[in-house]
Amino acid sequence: MAVHSRRALAPVIACVYKPLDLMDYNCQVRIQHWSLIMESVVPSDKGIYTCIVENEHGSINHTYHLDVIERSSRRPILQAGLPANVSVLVGGDAEFVCKVYSDAQPHIRWVRYIEKNGSRYGVDGSPYVKVLKHSGINSSSAEVLKLYNVTEEDAGEYICTASNYIGEANKSAWLTVLREQDPVSSLEETTVPYYMEIAIYSTGIFIIVCLVVICYVCRIRQGATKKKNFTGQPVVHKLSKRIPLHRQVSTDSNSSMNSTTPFVRITRLLSSIDTMPLPNVSEYELPHDPNWEFPRDK
């Protein structure tokens, strides 16, 4: 903390600390160039401070309120994803951003590894670095590194380093410098994928048409096969009726011998469709009549 005072005549400076009615002309602070400097303040130092300047012509004063905020004991934190890799053409501008979070005042540096005598490391094993930018009183401006009119020699790794009295954190990003392309070659590069795209689409359409034709032909052949099987004469077995006829003869009645009423017995036999039976025709099996027939086995 510093309190500044300027006066033409030599004044008498007093330091007043809370409570205001307590005045001490021998403050345990360092007074230099009209300033009251307090170093390494602690939370118990917060309060109201008044600077009083007096001489034979009068006095003036100004009051300050000091608030001491406790710091967390941790090293700086760098935002994830920053700095990010950058690609630019030769002669373009590049920008790296490094966002630093720290309760204590951080010291930010942008460095780049370099080679000396063909080596990137010194005798003690530490790498050779070139400091491109570092923070001063205002560290926010040091969070951004800008490179103008880059060349191919500027390509490489760039490191953002943030440190405080507790520790250090660093992250790196790469700069890729691209050569300027000829307009004719760039036009060819853009047209080649276009023709390739047309070829891919044409091939896909051709394959789809072929599949449709193949499916259509297979369906026609399958229909023709079914029709042929339907019109043919499959071997099917079915039941046909055979009705054997027997005369009913009774010993008690002479008329039964002369009766023409047959005793019918109906049986079902299997016949093949190959014999081609006539529809709606029944087969009758007549019994052997020895009086009127020759033996059937001859």
Backbone bond lengths (Angstrom), bond angles and torsions (degrees), N, CA, C in turn:
res aa  C-N    CA-C-N  psi(-1)  N-CA   C-N-CA  omega(-1)  CA-C   N-CA-C  phi
1 M - - - 1.458 - - 1.503 108.28 -
2 A 1.339 117.03 139.04 1.466 121.52 -179.35 1.518 108.59 -137.54
3 V 1.356 116.45 134.37 1.464 123.35 175.46 1.510 106.91 -119.93
4 H 1.344 116.22 122.47 1.452 121.22 -174.11 1.521 110.08 -102.57
5 S 1.363 116.49 145.85 1.465 122.03 177.19 1.513 108.13 -146.46
6 R 1.349 115.89 137.58 1.462 121.58 179.37 1.538 108.26 -131.66
7 R 1.358 116.12 134.80 1.468 121.46 -179.70 1.508 108.43 -155.27
8 A 1.320 115.57 143.18 1.472 119.83 -178.44 1.521 110.95 -68.29
9 L 1.338 117.16 -46.44 1.459 120.75 179.36 1.518 109.70 -88.89
10 A 1.323 116.10 155.10 1.463 120.32 -179.16 1.520 109.31 -68.03
11 P 1.331 118.61 113.41 1.461 120.39 -177.82 1.521 110.88 -94.47
12 V 1.309 113.91 173.11 1.452 121.73 171.39 1.530 106.82 -104.91
13 I 1.329 116.55 124.15 1.458 121.69 -174.80 1.518 109.15 -105.69
14 A 1.308 116.64 129.57 1.457 121.97 178.01 1.517 109.18 -123.05
15 C 1.313 115.23 146.55 1.464 121.72 178.46 1.514 108.24 -110.39
16 V 1.304 116.65 121.56 1.459 122.34 -179.53 1.522 108.09 -113.88
17 Y 1.320 115.82 125.19 1.461 121.68 -179.07 1.526 108.37 -117.66
18 K 1.279 116.98 151.54 1.449 122.91 179.39 1.537 110.79 -53.75
19 P 1.340 119.82 132.05 1.471 128.17 -2.34 1.522 112.67 -70.90
20 L 1.311 116.48 156.21 1.457 121.65 -170.70 1.522 112.83 -67.43
21 D 1.307 117.49 -21.14 1.469 118.41 -178.02 1.523 112.28 -80.65
22 L 1.338 117.49 -1.27 1.457 121.08 178.56 1.513 108.64 -97.72
23 M 1.326 117.11 116.70 1.457 121.77 -178.60 1.519 108.70 -118.63
24 D 1.306 114.71 129.92 1.457 120.25 -178.69 1.508 107.76 -130.46
25 Y 1.318 116.11 118.72 1.464 120.21 -179.70 1.525 111.62 -86.08
26 N 1.291 117.34 -1.35 1.462 120.98 178.43 1.537 109.05 -123.56
27 C 1.315 115.66 61.68 1.465 119.98 -178.97 1.521 109.56 -65.54
28 Q 1.361 115.11 144.81 1.455 120.40 178.57 1.530 109.30 -85.41
29 V 1.307 114.71 61.35 1.457 121.89 178.42 1.511 107.77 -136.06
30 R 1.302 114.71 171.79 1.461 120.33 179.79 1.525 108.44 -103.46
31 I 1.332 114.77 120.43 1.463 120.90 179.59 1.520 107.68 -104.68
32 Q 1.340 115.51 120.44 1.453 120.21 -176.30 1.524 108.61 -147.11
33 H 1.345 115.22 126.76 1.464 121.74 178.04 1.527 111.14 52.50
34 W 1.315 115.22 53.05 1.457 121.89 177.05 1.537 111.95 59.89
35 S 1.307 115.61 31.78 1.465 120.27 -178.84 1.515 109.92 -128.59
36 L 1.309 115.90 145.15 1.451 122.57 172.57 1.523 106.68 -106.55
37 I 1.305 115.91 114.77 1.460 121.55 -172.95 1.522 109.26 -113.87
38 M 1.322 115.29 127.83 1.466 121.90 175.51 1.522 107.42 -117.65
39 E 1.285 116.41 120.48 1.457 121.40 -177.12 1.524 110.55 -105.53
40 S 1.362 113.98 144.88 1.467 121.19 176.58 1.531 111.00 53.31
41 V 1.324 115.58 57.44 1.457 119.77 -179.33 1.524 110.01 -69.48
42 V 1.321 114.97 156.13 1.456 123.31 178.99 1.523 107.73 -125.12
43 P 1.341 118.45 165.88 1.471 119.69 -179.02 1.520 114.41 -55.21
44 S 1.319 118.53 -28.42 1.467 119.91 179.78 1.524 112.77 -71.94
45 D 1.326 118.41 -11.59 1.464 121.41 179.77 1.526 113.05 -85.15
46 K 1.330 118.04 -6.40 1.458 117.97 -178.00 1.527 110.11 -71.15
47 G 1.327 115.09 147.57 1.459 120.97 -178.36 1.513 110.75 159.92
48 I 1.335 116.17 -161.10 1.463 122.96 -177.54 1.521 108.28 -106.37
49 Y 1.312 115.18 127.91 1.464 122.13 179.60 1.524 108.45 -119.89
50 T 1.358 115.00 136.62 1.462 121.04 -179.90 1.517 108.89 -125.65
51 C 1.319 115.14 130.20 1.461 121.34 176.70 1.536 107.82 -101.20
52 I 1.335 116.66 123.22 1.472 122.40 -179.54 1.522 108.19 -117.22
53 V 1.313 116.04 127.68 1.464 122.33 178.02 1.528 107.73 -118.19
54 E 1.340 116.80 123.59 1.464 121.62 -176.10 1.522 110.52 -129.36
55 N 1.314 115.57 149.57 1.472 123.48 166.86 1.525 107.96 -152.62
56 E 1.335 116.70 -168.65 1.457 119.43 -175.51 1.519 113.16 -68.54
57 H 1.315 116.88 -13.39 1.467 120.07 -179.25 1.526 112.45 -94.83
58 G 1.306 117.90 -11.59 1.453 119.95 179.51 1.523 111.71 145.35
59 S 1.299 115.65 -162.44 1.468 120.74 -177.85 1.533 110.30 -146.80
60 I 1.308 114.09 153.72 1.466 122.04 174.78 1.523 107.43 -134.70
61 N 1.319 116.26 159.10 1.465 119.76 179.89 1.525 109.50 -150.71
62 H 1.322 113.28 160.40 1.468 121.45 175.86 1.520 108.15 -147.51
63 T 1.315 115.12 138.99 1.460 120.87 -174.89 1.529 109.92 -108.58
64 Y 1.324 115.69 139.12 1.468 123.27 178.69 1.525 109.13 -123.91
65 H 1.305 114.68 145.05 1.469 120.27 175.59 1.529 107.93 -110.50
66 L 1.300 115.88 118.92 1.461 122.22 -178.86 1.528 109.27 -102.52
67 D 1.328 115.08 124.94 1.467 121.37 176.43 1.524 107.80 -120.61
68 V 1.280 117.62 121.24 1.460 123.44 -177.67 1.531 108.31 -101.48
69 I 1.323 116.25 120.75 1.468 122.38 -179.79 1.523 108.73 -102.67
70 E 1.299 114.88 129.57 1.457 118.94 179.15 1.526 110.29 -71.65
71 R 1.309 115.50 141.25 1.455 121.88 179.98 1.526 110.15 -97.44
72 S 1.329 113.68 144.86 1.465 117.93 174.22 1.523 108.96 -81.14
73 S 1.288 114.98 140.63 1.462 120.12 -176.00 1.522 109.84 -85.09
74 R 1.303 116.31 80.51 1.460 120.88 176.49 1.521 109.07 -151.26
75 R 1.292 114.45 155.82 1.454 120.51 179.33 1.533 109.99 -76.04
76 P 1.328 118.32 168.51 1.466 120.57 -179.57 1.528 111.95 -61.40
77 I 1.315 115.09 151.40 1.465 122.58 177.69 1.522 108.11 -114.79
78 L 1.329 116.22 130.58 1.463 121.75 178.53 1.521 109.12 -101.99
79 Q 1.325 116.05 137.32 1.467 120.82 -178.60 1.517 110.41 -64.28
80 A 1.327 114.94 137.42 1.464 120.41 -178.94 1.522 110.80 -65.15
81 G 1.324 115.63 140.10 1.463 121.35 178.88 1.506 114.69 86.71
82 L 1.325 117.28 -4.04 1.462 121.29 178.89 1.524 108.98 -124.83
83 P 1.331 116.35 141.30 1.473 127.55 -5.67 1.529 111.61 -71.31
84 A 1.332 115.67 154.27 1.461 122.04 -178.74 1.521 110.21 -102.72
85 N 1.334 115.49 155.48 1.463 120.76 177.51 1.528 110.35 -65.19
86 V 1.330 115.33 146.12 1.464 121.60 -176.52 1.522 108.62 -130.93
87 S 1.347 116.16 139.59 1.466 122.57 174.93 1.523 108.22 -125.96
88 V 1.329 116.60 126.21 1.466 121.72 -179.41 1.523 108.84 -138.14
89 L 1.328 115.17 160.81 1.456 121.02 174.57 1.519 110.28 -81.02
90 V 1.297 115.59 160.34 1.462 120.58 177.20 1.525 108.92 -59.78
91 G 1.332 116.19 131.72 1.455 121.09 -178.28 1.509 114.00 90.66
92 G 1.325 117.95 -5.27 1.459 121.00 178.95 1.515 112.01 -86.83
93 D 1.324 115.50 -178.40 1.460 122.55 179.97 1.525 109.41 -111.68
94 A 1.322 115.47 143.78 1.466 121.61 179.51 1.518 109.41 -124.34
95 E 1.326 115.42 149.60 1.464 120.66 -178.98 1.523 109.77 -140.06
96 F 1.326 115.51 129.39 1.460 123.00 175.02 1.526 108.63 -114.03
97 V 1.337 115.87 140.38 1.464 121.75 179.53 1.522 108.39 -123.49
98 C 1.331 115.53 132.00 1.463 122.18 179.02 1.531 107.71 -128.61
99 K 1.329 116.60 108.64 1.463 121.21 -178.22 1.516 109.68 -92.16
100 V 1.364 115.61 122.32 1.459 121.74 -174.11 1.527 109.38 -114.24
101 Y 1.355 115.92 134.05 1.465 122.33 174.69 1.526 107.87 -118.60
102 S 1.342 115.02 122.31 1.460 119.53 -178.62 1.523 108.89 -158.52
103 D 1.342 116.32 132.80 1.465 120.03 175.49 1.521 110.57 -68.83
104 A 1.312 116.29 -44.04 1.462 120.04 175.76 1.523 109.86 -79.79
105 Q 1.305 116.18 157.00 1.459 120.80 179.50 1.530 109.64 -62.34
106 P 1.345 117.95 116.74 1.466 118.88 -177.82 1.527 111.30 -87.13
107 H 1.299 113.57 156.06 1.462 120.58 172.90 1.527 107.12 -111.43
108 I 1.328 115.85 118.77 1.461 121.70 -173.62 1.521 109.33 -108.91
109 R 1.325 114.51 135.92 1.468 120.38 176.57 1.517 109.54 -135.88
110 W 1.323 114.63 144.49 1.468 122.31 169.87 1.519 107.20 -110.23
111 V 1.326 116.20 121.46 1.461 120.06 -177.55 1.519 108.83 -129.54
112 R 1.315 113.32 165.41 1.464 120.89 177.97 1.517 108.33 -143.42
113 Y 1.325 115.52 137.01 1.458 119.73 178.27 1.527 109.78 -72.19
114 I 1.311 115.08 138.41 1.466 120.70 178.27 1.523 108.79 -130.44
115 E 1.301 115.06 169.43 1.460 121.39 179.19 1.524 109.78 -113.19
116 K 1.306 114.14 142.53 1.458 121.73 174.64 1.521 107.96 -131.77
117 N 1.308 113.85 122.75 1.467 120.60 -178.75 1.529 111.41 57.40
118 G 1.328 114.75 37.83 1.456 120.12 177.68 1.510 115.16 76.91
119 S 1.327 118.83 9.96 1.458 121.87 -179.13 1.524 109.77 -130.66
120 R 1.331 115.92 145.86 1.459 121.03 178.81 1.525 112.48 -96.24
121 Y 1.340 117.08 -4.46 1.456 120.75 -177.54 1.522 109.90 -126.01
122 G 1.331 113.51 145.53 1.444 119.53 178.94 1.510 112.33 -83.74
123 V 1.313 115.38 -172.88 1.462 120.52 -178.89 1.523 110.84 -65.33
124 D 1.329 117.02 -35.98 1.459 120.79 -179.07 1.525 113.14 -80.69
125 G 1.341 117.59 0.95 1.457 120.87 178.67 1.512 115.11 90.67
126 S 1.326 117.72 -6.61 1.464 120.50 179.04 1.527 109.51 -81.90
127 P 1.337 118.28 144.09 1.467 120.56 -177.70 1.524 111.84 -75.23
128 Y 1.315 114.66 152.31 1.461 120.28 173.65 1.527 108.32 -79.56
129 V 1.312 116.44 127.17 1.460 120.94 -179.41 1.524 109.20 -128.42
130 K 1.320 113.48 153.30 1.457 121.16 174.90 1.523 107.69 -118.78
131 V 1.327 116.92 120.57 1.458 121.67 -179.43 1.524 108.40 -78.98
132 L 1.332 115.61 116.69 1.458 120.94 -179.34 1.519 112.33 -90.34
133 K 1.342 116.08 -33.03 1.464 120.16 -178.16 1.514 108.51 -161.83
134 H 1.330 117.02 146.49 1.461 120.89 176.96 1.520 108.94 -145.02
135 S 1.314 114.98 159.50 1.459 120.33 -176.28 1.511 110.92 -85.20
136 G 1.341 113.56 151.01 1.450 120.43 174.59 1.513 109.33 -113.54
137 I 1.338 115.67 -126.40 1.462 119.51 177.90 1.522 110.42 -68.45
138 N 1.329 116.37 -41.82 1.462 121.40 178.96 1.522 108.58 -100.46
139 S 1.332 116.17 112.30 1.457 120.02 -175.95 1.523 112.87 -87.61
140 S 1.339 118.13 -13.19 1.466 119.74 -177.44 1.520 111.74 -65.81
141 S 1.328 117.35 -34.72 1.461 119.57 179.55 1.521 111.76 -70.02
142 A 1.332 117.05 -23.26 1.464 120.31 -179.34 1.520 111.89 -80.14
143 E 1.317 118.66 -7.22 1.461 120.75 179.85 1.518 112.52 -75.49
144 V 1.322 117.54 -12.83 1.464 122.14 -178.35 1.525 108.75 -117.87
145 L 1.331 115.53 129.32 1.463 121.82 175.69 1.523 108.13 -115.72
146 K 1.320 116.65 122.28 1.463 121.87 -179.53 1.524 109.63 -114.71
147 L 1.309 114.99 134.87 1.460 122.28 177.13 1.520 107.91 -119.85
148 Y 1.315 116.54 128.62 1.459 121.44 -176.49 1.528 110.07 -111.01
149 N 1.343 114.57 143.95 1.468 121.63 175.65 1.536 110.44 50.74
150 V 1.311 115.61 58.32 1.463 120.23 -174.98 1.524 110.65 -70.55
151 T 1.308 114.55 153.63 1.461 122.63 175.75 1.526 108.66 -121.81
152 E 1.325 115.61 177.76 1.464 119.38 179.55 1.524 111.60 -65.80
153 E 1.330 117.08 -25.72 1.464 119.82 178.13 1.528 112.09 -70.42
154 D 1.331 117.58 -19.30 1.467 120.49 -180.00 1.524 112.69 -80.22
155 A 1.315 117.34 -10.21 1.466 119.92 -179.73 1.524 109.81 -66.94
156 G 1.319 115.51 142.23 1.455 119.57 178.94 1.517 111.99 149.86
157 E 1.329 114.58 -160.83 1.464 121.90 -175.62 1.520 110.41 -98.66
158 Y 1.334 115.30 135.75 1.462 122.39 177.64 1.528 107.96 -123.33
159 I 1.345 115.43 133.48 1.463 120.89 -173.71 1.515 109.79 -116.36
160 C 1.352 115.00 132.46 1.463 122.02 172.69 1.527 107.82 -102.00
161 T 1.330 116.60 124.05 1.460 122.27 -178.12 1.519 109.33 -120.32
162 A 1.322 116.46 127.49 1.468 122.26 177.08 1.521 108.32 -124.49
163 S 1.326 116.66 131.74 1.462 120.77 -177.00 1.526 109.87 -140.79
164 N 1.319 115.30 153.60 1.460 122.27 170.07 1.524 108.20 -138.96
165 Y 1.324 116.79 -167.15 1.461 118.68 -175.20 1.527 112.43 -71.87
166 I 1.335 117.34 -7.60 1.463 120.07 -179.34 1.522 112.01 -98.09
167 G 1.317 116.65 -42.26 1.454 118.85 -176.65 1.516 112.15 -171.66
168 E 1.327 115.29 -166.46 1.466 121.66 -174.04 1.526 109.19 -139.97
169 A 1.330 115.50 148.37 1.464 122.43 175.81 1.516 108.01 -138.81
170 N 1.323 116.15 146.71 1.460 119.32 -179.58 1.521 109.99 -149.58
171 K 1.324 114.69 152.40 1.461 123.63 174.95 1.519 108.14 -143.54
172 S 1.330 114.53 153.46 1.461 119.33 -176.15 1.518 110.73 -125.40
173 A 1.320 115.23 160.09 1.468 122.96 176.28 1.518 107.87 -145.09
174 W 1.328 115.39 159.49 1.461 121.10 -176.29 1.519 110.57 -111.88
175 L 1.316 114.37 141.18 1.459 121.83 174.62 1.524 108.31 -107.41
176 T 1.330 115.78 122.87 1.458 122.17 177.47 1.518 108.66 -109.65
177 V 1.315 116.21 123.33 1.464 121.89 -179.12 1.519 108.03 -105.18
178 L 1.327 116.70 121.37 1.459 122.86 -178.52 1.514 110.23 -100.10
179 R 1.322 115.37 144.50 1.459 119.96 176.71 1.520 110.63 -77.25
180 E 1.317 114.99 152.54 1.462 119.63 177.21 1.517 109.10 -69.86
181 Q 1.326 117.39 134.95 1.453 122.44 -176.49 1.519 110.58 -97.86
182 D 1.340 113.46 146.92 1.459 119.56 176.83 1.526 109.20 -69.09
183 P 1.357 119.20 136.16 1.474 120.00 -179.47 1.520 112.93 -58.18
184 V 1.366 118.23 -36.19 1.462 120.39 -178.85 1.520 110.16 -66.56
185 S 1.339 116.34 -46.05 1.459 119.44 -179.45 1.517 111.37 -65.42
186 S 1.346 116.54 -37.26 1.462 118.70 178.15 1.512 111.15 -66.32
187 L 1.380 116.90 -33.99 1.456 119.79 177.37 1.517 110.70 -66.58
188 E 1.348 116.27 -40.56 1.458 119.30 178.66 1.521 110.92 -64.12
189 E 1.334 116.41 -38.39 1.452 119.30 -179.45 1.521 111.57 -65.92
190 T 1.338 115.85 -30.62 1.461 118.28 179.85 1.521 112.18 -80.90
191 T 1.382 117.43 -27.89 1.461 119.26 -177.86 1.528 112.34 -83.70
192 V 1.330 117.83 -29.75 1.466 119.77 -179.00 1.528 111.56 -61.12
193 P 1.308 119.89 -46.60 1.463 118.23 176.89 1.522 112.92 -61.35
194 Y 1.354 117.72 -29.55 1.462 120.29 179.47 1.521 110.43 -64.79
195 Y 1.355 117.18 -46.10 1.464 120.34 178.49 1.529 111.04 -66.24
196 M 1.303 115.89 -36.84 1.461 118.38 177.40 1.528 110.95 -63.75
197 E 1.304 115.84 -37.37 1.466 119.51 178.65 1.526 110.82 -64.50
198 I 1.352 116.77 -41.80 1.467 120.34 177.89 1.531 110.25 -62.63
199 A 1.335 116.46 -42.89 1.467 119.87 179.97 1.528 111.24 -62.43
200 I 1.315 116.65 -39.94 1.468 119.91 179.79 1.522 110.55 -64.73
201 Y 1.332 116.37 -44.82 1.467 119.35 179.45 1.530 111.33 -63.69
202 S 1.348 116.80 -42.05 1.467 120.03 -179.68 1.524 111.04 -63.22
203 T 1.323 116.33 -43.31 1.466 119.87 178.61 1.525 111.55 -62.03
204 G 1.313 116.04 -41.27 1.459 119.31 178.64 1.518 112.66 -63.27
205 I 1.344 116.86 -42.57 1.469 120.26 178.60 1.526 110.70 -64.21
206 F 1.348 117.37 -41.21 1.464 121.15 179.44 1.525 110.95 -61.59
207 I 1.313 116.53 -43.03 1.466 119.99 179.83 1.523 110.61 -63.75
208 I 1.328 116.86 -40.67 1.468 120.04 179.73 1.522 110.87 -63.81
209 V 1.355 117.17 -43.20 1.468 120.69 179.06 1.527 110.51 -61.87
210 C 1.336 117.09 -43.43 1.469 120.29 179.12 1.527 111.29 -60.93
211 L 1.310 117.27 -41.56 1.458 120.06 179.18 1.525 111.34 -64.14
212 V 1.344 116.30 -39.91 1.467 119.42 178.89 1.527 110.71 -63.75
213 V 1.356 117.28 -43.76 1.465 121.05 179.96 1.527 110.75 -63.11
214 I 1.320 117.05 -43.58 1.469 120.72 -179.95 1.524 110.70 -62.18
215 C 1.318 116.87 -43.39 1.466 119.82 178.53 1.526 111.30 -63.15
216 Y 1.335 117.07 -38.71 1.467 120.76 -179.61 1.530 110.76 -65.90
217 V 1.344 117.29 -44.94 1.467 121.04 179.68 1.524 110.71 -63.24
218 C 1.313 116.86 -42.97 1.468 119.71 179.52 1.522 111.22 -63.02
219 R 1.313 115.77 -37.42 1.461 118.62 179.81 1.529 111.32 -67.58
220 I 1.349 117.16 -39.71 1.467 120.58 178.26 1.527 110.32 -63.66
221 R 1.334 117.48 -44.86 1.468 120.67 179.64 1.522 111.35 -63.44
222 Q 1.288 116.70 -38.65 1.456 119.85 179.35 1.526 110.83 -65.51
223 G 1.350 117.17 -39.22 1.459 120.52 177.52 1.516 112.16 -66.03
224 A 1.360 117.03 -39.30 1.466 120.11 178.59 1.527 111.08 -65.21
225 T 1.316 117.51 -38.58 1.468 120.62 179.08 1.521 111.24 -64.82
226 K 1.324 116.67 -41.58 1.461 119.92 178.47 1.524 111.08 -64.20
227 K 1.335 116.95 -39.68 1.463 120.63 -179.78 1.522 111.21 -65.50
228 K 1.327 117.73 -40.08 1.461 121.98 179.52 1.518 110.94 -64.20
229 N 1.294 116.62 -42.08 1.456 120.20 178.97 1.522 111.57 -66.41
230 F 1.297 116.93 -30.45 1.456 120.87 -178.58 1.523 111.86 -73.69
231 T 1.350 116.50 -38.22 1.468 120.93 -178.02 1.516 112.50 -81.00
232 G 1.280 121.11 -13.46 1.466 123.28 -179.69 1.515 111.55 -74.87
233 Q 1.340 115.26 179.55 1.463 122.32 -179.28 1.525 108.29 -109.40
234 P 1.305 116.65 88.88 1.461 117.83 179.46 1.515 110.71 -71.52
235 V 1.288 114.87 153.47 1.463 120.94 178.72 1.505 107.52 -80.02
236 V 1.301 115.34 106.90 1.456 120.94 -178.31 1.523 107.88 -124.14
237 H 1.274 116.96 132.37 1.461 122.55 177.40 1.505 108.89 -96.51
238 K 1.301 115.56 133.83 1.453 119.99 177.02 1.530 109.17 -138.05
239 L 1.285 113.14 165.32 1.460 119.98 -177.92 1.525 110.75 -87.94
240 S 1.298 116.50 135.18 1.474 121.62 172.89 1.528 108.81 -123.40
241 K 1.265 114.48 156.35 1.473 119.76 -176.15 1.539 110.47 -97.33
242 R 1.291 114.60 133.90 1.474 121.36 171.86 1.525 107.51 -125.76
243 I 1.285 113.78 124.89 1.459 119.46 -173.61 1.528 108.49 -115.20
244 P 1.320 120.84 102.66 1.473 121.97 175.08 1.527 110.16 -77.49
245 L 1.336 116.14 139.91 1.468 122.52 -178.14 1.529 109.21 -108.39
246 H 1.295 116.85 134.17 1.470 123.33 177.73 1.519 108.89 -132.51
247 R 1.323 114.12 143.21 1.460 118.32 175.50 1.522 108.90 -87.90
248 Q 1.294 112.15 140.02 1.459 118.27 177.47 1.538 108.14 -93.25
249 V 1.323 116.26 116.88 1.472 121.79 -176.55 1.504 108.66 -113.51
250 S 1.293 115.53 131.53 1.470 120.51 179.30 1.527 108.80 -121.99
251 T 1.301 116.40 135.73 1.475 121.28 178.98 1.493 112.40 -76.77
252 D 1.319 114.93 -19.20 1.464 118.65 -179.15 1.513 112.46 -81.85
253 S 1.256 115.11 -16.70 1.470 117.83 -175.14 1.504 108.70 -132.55
254 N 1.316 115.46 128.72 1.450 119.87 176.20 1.512 112.68 -76.61
255 S 1.329 112.04 -19.86 1.475 115.04 -178.70 1.497 112.17 -71.48
256 S 1.349 115.61 -22.38 1.467 116.93 -179.12 1.500 111.81 -68.84
257 M 1.337 117.08 -25.49 1.451 118.85 177.55 1.490 111.35 -71.53
258 N 1.293 114.99 -29.58 1.460 118.69 179.02 1.525 113.04 -94.80
259 S 1.363 116.75 4.17 1.479 118.74 -178.40 1.513 109.83 -72.40
260 T 1.288 112.63 139.95 1.482 119.33 177.06 1.520 112.76 -97.96
261 T 1.300 117.64 3.36 1.485 120.52 -178.92 1.519 109.02 -83.10
262 P 1.293 118.08 115.41 1.468 119.87 -178.25 1.509 111.68 -79.99
263 F 1.287 113.68 153.81 1.462 119.70 169.97 1.534 106.99 -92.50
264 V 1.305 115.42 115.04 1.472 121.07 -170.41 1.519 109.63 -98.33
265 R 1.305 115.81 130.67 1.461 121.65 172.79 1.523 107.99 -122.60
266 I 1.309 114.96 122.41 1.483 120.46 -175.28 1.518 108.81 -101.34
267 T 1.303 115.37 126.42 1.469 121.39 175.42 1.517 108.72 -125.89
268 R 1.324 115.01 157.24 1.473 120.93 179.06 1.517 108.33 -115.27
269 L 1.289 114.18 128.21 1.458 120.42 178.90 1.512 109.62 -120.15
270 L 1.305 113.47 152.67 1.464 119.28 176.34 1.504 109.10 -84.00
271 S 1.267 116.21 135.26 1.465 121.24 175.39 1.503 108.73 -133.80
272 S 1.278 116.19 152.24 1.459 121.48 -178.95 1.505 109.80 -90.10
273 I 1.284 115.14 152.15 1.467 120.06 178.47 1.502 111.19 -68.26
274 D 1.376 115.42 -16.18 1.466 117.97 179.97 1.515 111.87 -68.59
275 T 1.331 117.08 -23.42 1.473 119.30 179.06 1.503 112.29 -76.03
276 M 1.331 115.26 -10.60 1.463 122.10 177.34 1.509 111.40 50.71
277 P 1.323 120.02 66.40 1.469 120.67 178.33 1.505 110.37 -70.12
278 L 1.317 113.56 151.88 1.457 118.38 178.25 1.511 109.53 -75.19
279 P 1.302 116.64 140.58 1.467 118.95 -179.41 1.518 110.90 -69.13
280 N 1.339 114.18 149.22 1.475 122.09 175.58 1.537 112.43 57.40
281 V 1.321 116.92 30.67 1.467 121.00 179.11 1.512 108.05 -120.55
282 S 1.305 117.94 128.00 1.467 123.81 178.28 1.519 110.41 -101.18
283 E 1.298 115.54 146.18 1.459 121.57 178.48 1.526 109.24 -98.08
284 Y 1.306 116.17 133.01 1.472 122.08 -179.46 1.529 108.79 -115.94
285 E 1.274 117.33 130.05 1.467 123.06 177.90 1.542 108.67 -99.38
286 L 1.331 115.47 110.56 1.477 121.30 -177.85 1.526 109.78 -88.04
287 P 1.311 118.04 136.49 1.482 119.66 178.45 1.531 110.81 -72.86
288 H 1.296 113.55 154.57 1.469 119.81 -179.06 1.529 110.46 -70.26
289 D 1.334 114.16 129.40 1.477 120.80 178.58 1.525 107.76 -109.75
290 P 1.323 119.95 103.19 1.473 121.17 -174.81 1.516 113.05 -67.27
291 N 1.347 115.80 -20.94 1.466 116.98 -179.60 1.519 112.26 -75.94
292 W 1.233 117.27 -27.67 1.472 120.51 -172.85 1.518 113.00 -120.42
293 E 1.335 119.89 -7.96 1.465 120.45 -176.55 1.511 110.19 -123.45
294 F 1.296 112.94 149.12 1.459 119.55 168.56 1.517 108.58 -75.43
295 P 1.289 117.26 158.05 1.477 118.96 177.01 1.542 110.56 -57.38
296 R 1.351 116.82 134.21 1.478 121.18 -175.29 1.521 112.40 -75.96
297 D 1.299 117.95 -17.00 1.464 118.89 -179.29 1.506 112.52 -84.45
298 K 1.331 117.35 -0.92 1.468 119.98 178.13 1.505 110.19 -101.32
